[in-house]
Amino acid sequence: MLALAQILDLIDIALTGEELHVIVKADSGDAYAQVDAGAMFFVAGRFGAAVYWFDLAAAQGNADAMQWLGNCHASGLGVPKDESLAIMWIAKAASLGHLVACQQIQGMRAGRGDA
C-alpha cells in the first residue's frame, strides 16, 4: 500500500486540502466521494484515473458514476471508445432515475426515430 504522499507524487496534480479529503474518503469506499474524485481527475485531464474512481462508485450502484462512465466510453476518454458500453452505462443510470441519463436515452431514441 502506498502512502498518501507517494500517491500525490504519482498523480502530479495540485490538490487543495478539501480535494485531499475527498481522495481519502473515496479510498475508504465512499461512493459519492469516488464520483467526486473521478470528476476532479476528469477536469484535470487525467481520464484513466477518473474512470478508475467512476468504476468503483458504479460497482456500488451510483447512478452518477454510471452516467460518467457512459460518457467516457462514448468519447473514448480514459477507456477505448465503445458505443455498446456507453449505452449500457447510460441505460443503467437512466434505470436508476438519473435525469441526464434519461435525457440521453431519449435523445438516442429520437435519433433512431423511436421517440
N, C-alpha and C positions, 0 to 999 in steps of 0.2 A: 504494500500500500504506500502511496506517495503522500508526503506531507503537503499541506496547502501551498507552502512557498514553492515547492517543486512544480506543482500543478500550474501555478501562476507563471512560472518561467516558461512552461511548455505552451501556454495559450497565447502569450505575447500580446495581450491587450491590457490596457489600463482599466482597472475596475475600482469603483467607489466602494466605500465601506458598506453601503446598502447592497450593492451588487455582490460583494463577497458574502454577505449574509444570505442572499438568495442562493448562491452556489452551495453553501454549507447546508441549507435546508433541502435543496434539490438532491444533494448527495446522500442525505438521510432518508430519502424516499418520498418527500412531499411532492405530489403530482403537480400541484399548482406552481410550486417553485421550479419544478422541472420545465414546465411550459415557459415560465418567465426566463429561466436560464437559456432555454432554446431561443427565445425571442432576442435576448441580449446578444447571443452569438450570431444569430441571423443578421441582425442590424450591423454587427461588426464585420460581416462578410465571411464569417467562419461557419460555412454552411454544414460541413461534416459534423462539427461539434453541435450545431443546432439540431440536426437530425438525431444525434445520439440522445439528447435530452428529450426531444419530442417522442422518440420511440419508447423511452422509459415511461413517460406520462401516458401515452396511448395504451400501453400494456396494462395500465391501471384503470382504463376506461375513460380517460379525459378527452372530451369531445374537441376542445380547443387544440390539443396536440394532434388529434386525428386530422383536423382541418388543415393545420400547418403541414403535416406530412403529405397530405393530398397535394397541396400547392408545391411542395418541394419535389415530389415525384412528377408533377405536371411540367415543371420548369427545368428539371434536371439539376437543381441546386442541392449539393451535398449527397446526392444519390444519382444513379443513372436515370435518365428520363424514361418514364414508364407510365403510359396512359392508363393501363389497367389498374395498376396500384394507386394511381392518383384518384381514379373513380372510386375504387374500393374504400380508400380512406375518407374521401369526402362523403360518400354514401353512409359510412359508419357514423361519421359526425352528424350528418343530417338525421339519421335514425334516432339519435340521442337528442334531437331538437336544436342543434346548433344552427342559429339563424343564417349566418353567412353560408354555411354548407348547404342549407336548404335552398337558398337563392342560387347557389352554384348548380345544384342539381336541376332546378327549374330552368336555368339558362341552358344547360346541356340538353334537356328535353326539348326546349323551344328550338334549339339549333337543329334538332333532328326532325322537327315537325310534330312532336308528341305532346306539346303543351296544350 
